[in-house]
Amino acid sequence: MKQIGRAVMVAAVFVTPLNALAGFEPSPLPPQAQHSEDVPVEIATVAVEQKRVRRSGMVALGNDSTFYIQVGGGSLLTGLLLGPAGVAMNMHNVKKRTEREAAGASAGPPDVRALLSAPIGAYNAAAKGAAVAKITPYFVYVRPKKSDQVYGRLSLDIDYAGWTGRYSYHYAPVSFEQFQAGRSEEQTRAFVAETEQATAQLLRLFNAEARRQTGPVESALVSSWPLNPAFEAPLPLGLRGQFEGRPVLVGQGTPADHKALLSLMVGAHLMPADEFVVDKRKGEVPQR
């Protein structure tokens, strides 16, 4: 009965986004900076809670700050047609397949908090603001339905002056076979270097938002497997031009908001240009 009750809740979660298409509201901006200095940051001592990243269907991969999601092994439509019991069966099948694929993968990346200590130390050497922002970093790897590609991202959940936001940097996808095999020493060095650069870039984006130096957000219907691995249909996102050469997509909600429209879309995303398609532009919307 507990599993069926959870299935009813999940079914409602899938229906809710469809009802929210007309009311897109970008994730809120951080408190406006009253000075020109960057905000100092510190890494949280406690790893992110899984439910803060995604309600269900996600497993740890090697450590408590790296996660794997895949959405194959079940049919949402069939589950809904069969009712709560069918949805529960789908959830069970997807979870078991996710666990098998995660168990078959080679060791994941190093602990993200240790990996980020150098770029954050360099960043703090130049930061002079009074208030300190707390950062909770983690990696997420997503394998969309009917796909042999795995999409990785580095996410920073930032808590600052009563505000909570999320900034994500998306890596180029790799094949599922390569993901299972793991990185070579050379690939690991390249990954570490890219991650250090990505961390600095995300922190610059956070400060640019705090200073209100980013452009307007345009509401649109967007298709993107890294952000929406379960549906082939486009869903609402915000377009905000480019930041340091990378397209910026903006989702809805906050990391602490479990009712947010599809949790993998929350916050600001620095995307590869070829990993999303704009299906329909709907006009500029305010971001507060």
C-alpha positions as CSV (number, residue, x, y, z in Angstrom):
1,M,0.0,0.0,0.0
2,K,2.9,2.4,0.8
3,Q,4.4,1.7,-2.7
4,I,1.0,2.3,-4.4
5,G,0.5,5.5,-2.4
6,R,3.9,6.7,-3.6
7,A,2.9,5.8,-7.2
8,V,-0.2,8.0,-7.0
9,M,2.0,10.9,-5.8
10,V,4.5,10.3,-8.7
11,A,1.7,10.2,-11.2
12,A,0.4,13.5,-9.9
13,V,4.0,14.9,-10.3
14,F,4.0,14.0,-14.0
15,V,0.6,15.6,-14.6
16,T,1.4,18.8,-12.7
17,P,4.0,20.0,-15.3
18,L,1.5,19.7,-18.1
19,N,-0.8,22.0,-16.2
20,A,2.0,24.5,-15.5
21,L,3.0,25.1,-19.1
22,A,1.3,28.5,-19.3
23,G,2.8,29.9,-16.1
24,F,6.6,29.7,-16.5
25,E,8.4,31.6,-13.7
26,P,12.2,31.5,-13.8
27,S,14.1,30.4,-10.7
28,P,14.6,33.5,-8.5
29,L,17.8,35.5,-8.6
30,P,20.1,35.8,-5.6
31,P,19.8,38.8,-3.3
32,Q,21.1,41.9,-5.1
33,A,24.7,42.8,-4.2
34,Q,25.3,46.1,-2.6
35,H,29.0,46.2,-3.6
36,S,31.3,45.2,-6.5
37,E,33.3,42.5,-4.7
38,D,32.6,38.8,-5.2
39,V,30.7,36.9,-2.5
40,P,33.1,34.6,-0.4
41,V,32.0,31.0,-0.4
42,E,32.6,27.9,1.7
43,I,31.9,24.3,0.9
44,A,29.2,22.6,3.0
45,T,30.6,19.9,5.3
46,V,27.5,17.8,4.8
47,A,26.7,16.2,1.4
48,V,23.5,17.1,-0.5
49,E,20.4,15.2,0.4
50,Q,19.3,13.0,-2.5
51,K,15.6,14.1,-2.3
52,R,16.9,17.7,-2.7
53,V,18.2,16.7,-6.2
54,R,15.4,14.4,-7.3
55,R,12.5,12.8,-5.5
56,S,13.1,9.2,-6.7
57,G,14.8,7.1,-9.3
58,M,18.3,8.2,-8.4
59,V,21.2,6.1,-6.8
60,A,24.6,7.0,-5.4
61,L,27.6,6.3,-7.7
62,G,30.8,5.6,-5.8
63,N,30.3,8.4,-3.1
64,D,27.7,10.5,-1.4
65,S,28.0,13.4,-3.9
66,T,27.8,11.6,-7.2
67,F,24.4,10.3,-8.5
68,Y,23.1,8.2,-11.5
69,I,19.7,8.5,-13.1
70,Q,18.2,6.4,-15.9
71,V,14.6,6.3,-16.9
72,G,14.4,3.1,-19.0
73,G,12.8,-0.1,-17.9
74,G,9.2,1.1,-17.6
75,S,6.4,2.8,-19.5
76,L,4.8,5.8,-17.9
77,L,1.8,5.6,-20.2
78,T,1.2,1.9,-19.5
79,G,1.6,2.5,-15.8
80,L,-1.0,5.3,-15.8
81,L,-3.4,3.2,-17.9
82,L,-3.1,0.4,-15.3
83,G,-3.6,2.7,-12.4
84,P,-1.5,3.1,-9.2
85,A,-0.4,-0.6,-9.2
86,G,1.0,-0.2,-12.7
87,V,2.8,3.0,-11.8
88,A,4.3,1.2,-8.8
89,M,5.5,-1.7,-10.9
90,N,7.1,0.8,-13.4
91,M,8.9,2.6,-10.5
92,H,10.2,-0.8,-9.3
93,N,11.5,-1.8,-12.7
94,V,13.2,1.5,-13.3
95,K,14.8,1.5,-9.9
96,K,16.2,-2.0,-10.3
97,R,17.6,-1.2,-13.7
98,T,19.2,2.0,-12.4
99,E,20.8,0.1,-9.6
100,R,22.2,-2.6,-12.0
101,E,23.7,0.0,-14.3
102,A,25.2,2.0,-11.5
103,A,26.7,-1.2,-10.0
104,G,28.2,-2.0,-13.4
105,A,30.0,1.3,-13.8
106,S,33.6,1.8,-12.9
107,A,34.6,4.1,-10.0
108,G,33.0,7.5,-10.4
109,P,34.9,10.8,-10.2
110,P,36.8,11.8,-7.0
111,D,34.9,13.3,-4.2
112,V,33.6,16.6,-5.5
113,R,34.2,18.6,-2.3
114,A,37.9,17.6,-2.4
115,L,38.1,18.3,-6.1
116,L,36.6,21.8,-5.7
117,S,38.9,22.9,-2.8
118,A,41.6,24.4,-5.2
119,P,39.3,26.5,-7.4
120,I,37.3,27.7,-4.5
121,G,40.4,28.6,-2.6
122,A,41.6,30.6,-5.6
123,Y,38.2,32.3,-5.9
124,N,38.1,33.3,-2.2
125,A,41.6,34.9,-2.4
126,A,40.0,37.6,-4.5
127,A,36.5,37.7,-2.9
128,K,36.0,40.5,-0.3
129,G,32.3,40.6,0.5
130,A,31.1,40.4,4.1
131,A,28.4,37.7,3.9
132,V,29.5,34.1,3.0
133,A,27.6,31.8,0.7
134,K,27.5,28.1,1.5
135,I,28.0,25.8,-1.5
136,T,26.9,22.1,-1.7
137,P,28.4,20.6,-4.8
138,Y,27.6,17.3,-6.5
139,F,27.7,15.4,-9.8
140,V,24.7,13.9,-11.6
141,Y,24.8,11.5,-14.5
142,V,21.7,11.1,-16.6
143,R,20.8,8.4,-19.1
144,P,17.6,9.4,-21.0
145,K,15.0,6.9,-22.1
146,K,15.9,5.0,-25.3
147,S,19.4,6.5,-25.3
148,D,22.9,5.1,-25.3
149,Q,24.3,8.5,-24.2
150,V,25.1,9.5,-20.6
151,Y,24.9,13.2,-19.7
152,G,27.0,14.5,-16.8
153,R,26.7,17.8,-14.9
154,L,28.3,19.6,-12.0
155,S,25.8,21.3,-9.8
156,L,26.3,23.9,-7.0
157,D,23.4,24.4,-4.6
158,I,24.1,27.8,-3.0
159,D,22.6,29.1,0.2
160,Y,23.1,32.8,0.7
161,A,21.3,35.4,2.9
162,G,18.1,33.3,3.1
163,W,18.1,32.5,-0.6
164,T,18.7,29.2,-2.2
165,G,19.7,28.6,-5.8
166,R,21.3,26.1,-8.2
167,Y,23.9,26.5,-10.9
168,S,24.8,23.6,-13.2
169,Y,27.5,23.1,-15.7
170,H,26.8,20.4,-18.3
171,Y,29.7,18.3,-19.8
172,A,29.7,16.8,-23.3
173,P,27.9,13.4,-23.2
174,V,29.7,10.1,-23.4
175,S,28.5,6.7,-24.6
176,F,27.0,4.4,-22.1
177,E,29.8,1.9,-22.9
178,Q,32.4,4.5,-22.1
179,F,30.6,5.5,-18.9
180,Q,30.6,1.9,-17.8
181,A,34.3,1.5,-18.6
182,G,35.4,4.6,-16.7
183,R,38.0,7.3,-17.6
184,S,41.6,6.7,-18.5
185,E,44.3,8.6,-16.6
186,E,44.4,11.2,-19.4
187,Q,40.6,11.6,-19.5
188,T,40.6,12.0,-15.7
189,R,43.1,14.8,-15.8
190,A,41.0,16.5,-18.5
191,F,37.9,16.0,-16.5
192,V,39.5,17.5,-13.3
193,A,40.7,20.5,-15.3
194,E,37.3,21.1,-16.9
195,T,35.6,20.8,-13.5
196,E,37.9,23.4,-11.9
197,Q,37.2,25.8,-14.8
198,A,33.4,25.0,-14.6
199,T,33.4,25.8,-10.8
200,A,35.0,29.2,-11.4
201,Q,32.6,29.9,-14.2
202,L,29.5,29.0,-12.2
203,L,30.7,31.2,-9.3
204,R,31.2,34.1,-11.8
205,L,27.6,33.5,-13.0
206,F,26.3,33.6,-9.4
207,N,28.0,36.9,-8.9
208,A,26.8,38.3,-12.2
209,E,23.3,37.4,-11.2
210,A,23.7,39.0,-7.8
211,R,24.9,42.2,-9.5
212,R,22.0,42.0,-12.0
213,Q,24.5,41.9,-14.9
214,T,22.8,39.1,-16.8
215,G,20.3,39.6,-19.6
216,P,16.6,39.1,-19.7
217,V,14.9,35.7,-19.8
218,E,12.8,34.6,-22.7
219,S,10.2,31.9,-22.0
220,A,10.2,29.0,-24.5
221,L,9.3,25.4,-25.0
222,V,12.6,23.5,-25.1
223,S,13.6,19.9,-25.8
224,S,16.7,18.7,-23.9
225,W,17.6,15.1,-22.9
226,P,20.0,16.2,-20.1
227,L,17.2,18.3,-18.5
228,N,14.2,16.2,-19.3
229,P,15.3,12.6,-19.7
230,A,11.8,11.0,-19.4
231,F,9.9,13.0,-22.1
232,E,10.4,13.5,-25.8
233,A,8.0,16.4,-25.7
234,P,9.3,20.0,-25.1
235,L,8.8,21.6,-21.7
236,P,9.0,25.2,-20.5
237,L,12.4,26.7,-19.9
238,G,13.9,30.2,-20.0
239,L,16.5,31.3,-22.6
240,R,19.1,33.9,-21.4
241,G,21.6,34.3,-24.3
242,Q,25.1,33.3,-23.5
243,F,27.5,33.6,-20.5
244,E,31.2,33.4,-21.3
245,G,30.5,31.6,-24.6
246,R,28.0,29.1,-23.3
247,P,24.2,29.2,-23.7
248,V,22.3,29.7,-20.5
249,L,19.0,27.9,-19.8
250,V,16.9,28.8,-16.8
251,G,14.4,26.5,-15.1
252,Q,11.8,27.0,-12.4
253,G,11.8,26.6,-8.6
254,T,14.5,26.2,-6.0
255,P,16.6,23.3,-4.7
256,A,14.5,23.2,-1.5
257,D,11.1,23.3,-3.4
258,H,10.0,19.7,-3.9
259,K,7.0,20.9,-5.9
260,A,9.3,22.5,-8.5
261,L,8.6,21.7,-12.2
262,L,10.9,18.7,-12.9
263,S,13.8,19.0,-10.4
264,L,16.5,18.4,-13.0
265,M,15.5,21.7,-14.6
266,V,15.8,23.9,-11.4
267,G,18.2,26.9,-11.6
268,A,20.6,28.2,-14.2
269,H,22.3,25.8,-16.6
270,L,25.5,26.4,-18.7
271,M,24.8,24.1,-21.6
272,P,26.6,22.8,-24.7
273,A,25.0,24.5,-27.7
274,D,24.0,21.2,-29.3
275,E,22.2,19.6,-26.3
276,F,18.9,21.4,-26.6
277,V,16.4,22.5,-29.2
278,V,14.1,25.5,-29.0
279,D,10.7,24.4,-30.2
280,K,8.7,27.6,-29.6
281,R,9.6,31.1,-28.2
282,K,6.9,32.7,-26.1
283,G,8.2,36.1,-25.1
284,E,10.2,37.8,-22.3
285,V,9.4,37.0,-18.7
286,P,10.6,38.8,-15.5
287,Q,13.2,37.1,-13.3
288,R,13.1,38.4,-9.7
